[in-house]
């Protein structure tokens, strides 16, 4: 990764994701998303869970939230998700404003990793799943530029690892022109088609 993650404020990106969540209507909760086997409600549940996990990873408060693999269950929303998601997103941003979050070791998704890497993964999750949510619900989306750069750098490095055989963190890389916008290139590296639409 080339971006300096230690000065990254996740607040701008968490606020963008919270805004997107507010724009989701009840009638859209069962609509498909670019995430395989996830409806909008499952994606929102995943965002809530990952925000809690990376909040606690930043705090070095290791336990159930940080030790559980995201593949264990299909995520879903609870009855108070409209209040819970923005609250936990704000807590996530606050946790990573502490310089100590970026140092030492922590855990997320049951994986031990350096704090700086965990912060970068949190940024990536917020950027890519923000795109997922925007596309699934027909909303405009411009991610925070600093978080986008961290996401792209992380995904590009992962795709180059020899044991991935051209795969990204989320799935096989989708080729995207080198002169495409940075967001499209990051989305392609994540294993998604930047041209995905909910009407396809």
N, C-alpha and C positions, 0 to 999 in steps of 0.2 A: 504494500500500500504506500502510495506516495503522499497522500493528503495527511496533514497534521491533525490527527483525530483528537489530540489532547486539548485542543482549544475549541472543539466543536460543541456548539450549544444545540441540543436536540429540541429545544423549545419551539423554534419556528416550524419544524417538521411535525412535531406532535400537535401543534395548533392547526396545521393544515389537515391532518388526519381527523381531528375532532370536528372540524368544519364539514368535511366530507360526510362523516357519520351523522351529523345533524341534518344533512340533506337527504338522508335515506328515508323513504316513506315506508309505512307498514306493508303496503302492497308490493314492495320490491324485495322483501326479505327472502322470498323463495326463488328469486331470479338467479340465473347462473352467473358465475364469475370466471375470470381467466384461470383460477385455481381449480385443477381437476377435482371433481367430486365435492366441491364446496359451493353451496348457495351463498347468497349475500349474508344471511344470518350466521352461517358457519364462519365466514370470513370475519365478521364483526366479533364473533366469539373468540376466534383466533387472535385478533388484534388485542382484545381485552386480556387474554391469557399471556400473550407475549409481552405486553406492556408491564404486567405484574411481574413476570419472570425477569425481565431486564431491569426493572426498578430494583428488585431485590438483589440482582447480580451487581448492580452499581453500588448498592449499600453494603455488599458483602454479607447479606443476610440470607445465608444458604439454607435451603429446606425444600419443602414440597414444590414450591413454585419454580425453583431453579433446577431441581433434580429430575423433573418429569419430562420425558421426551414428548415433543408436540405430536408425535405419531401415535401416542397411546390411545387417545380417543378422538372422535370427531367433535371438534369444538362447536359450541352453540351459545346463544345469548340467554341471559336470565331476564326476568321481568323488569329489572331496573337498569338495563344496559345503557339506556340513553343518558343516565346520570353516571353510571359506573365507568364507562369507557373514557369520557373526557377527564374524569377525576384521576384515574390511574395513569392516563397519558401525561397529565400534569405532574404527577408524582415521579414518573419515569424521567421527565426532563429535569426535575429538581435534583434527583439522585445523581445524575451525570454532570451536574454543575459543580459537584465536589471534586477537586483535582484527585483526591484519593481513589475515586472510582476508576480512574484510568491507569492506576498503578497496581502492582502485585497480580495475584491470580484470583479468579472467580469462577463461577459456573453458570451455565444457562442451557436449558434443554438436556440436562444430564451430562453435559460435556464440560470438562475443565479447560479453561483457556485464559490467556492474559487479559487483564482489564481493558487494555487498549483495543484488543481484538473484539472483546465483547461489546464495547461501545460502538465499534464500526459495524458489527453485525446488527446491533439495535437500529442504527441509522439505516442500514440496508433494508431491514424488515419494514421499517416505517415508509421508506421511499417506494419499494416495490409493491407492498400491499396497499399503499395509498393509491398507486396507479390501478391496481386490481379493483379497488372499491370505486374509484372514479369511473373506470370503464364499465363496470357492471351496472352502475346507476346513472350513467349518462351525464356525469358532472365534469366541468372543466378542472384541469389539474396541472398545476405548476409546482413541482416540489421545491423545497428550500435548496438553493444552489450548492451550499456547502455540504449538506447531507447527501445530495445527489452525487457530488464528486467522490465522497467517501464510499458510497454504494458502488459506483462504477469501478473504482480502484479495487475494492474487495472482490467484486464479481470477476473482473478481468484476471486478477491474480489466481482466483480459484479455478477458472477455466483453463489456465495454463499448467495446472498441476498435472504431472504425467499419469497419475493414477485415476484421473477423471475421464480420460479418453474423450475430451471435447465436451464433457458435461459440465453444467454449472451447478451452483448450490441448490437450485430448485428443479433442475431437469436439463435435458440436452439443450445446448446452445442453439438458438435460432439465428441464422446468419442475417446481419443487418449491414447496409452499406457503411463504409468507413466515414462518409461525410454526413451521415444521418445525425439528427440532434442527439445530444448526450443521453437524454432520457430514453430514447428509442434504443440506443446501443446498450444501455444498462438493462432494459427490459429484455432485449434479445439474449444477453448474457445470462439472465435469470431463467431462461428456458421458455419465455413467452413470445408470442407473435405480437409485435407492436401494432399490427393492424387489427387485432382482435376487437370485435364489437359484440355487444349483447344481442344484436339482431341477427348475427350470423347463424 
